[in-house]
């Protein structure tokens, strides 16, 4: 079994100095922790894989295609492969679990 603790992942992500920390990769799935500060800019581009975001903490807005939706702890956002998306109007630091299926290929 492989298990993870959010507190350990947050510490690893902070040490990396990067907003995204991949912590799981198998052929059919990858997962990571994505952190964006309040007032920050999300510069991601569309991905070749479907993805799911789970908001662990923070508040802001998510834009998927032409739709905007407020996000907060417990929100789940699905983004289909190739769809423009980003988080914006981040009012509280966002911590997001991100799941890609199949595993993300944009590294």
Buried (B, 14 or more C-beta within 10 A) or exposed (E): EEEEEEEEBBEEBEEEEEBBBBBEEEEEBBBBBBBBEEEBEBEBEBBEBBBBBBBBBBBBBBBBEEEEEEBEEEBEBEBEEEEEBBBEBBEEBBBBBBBBBBBBEEE
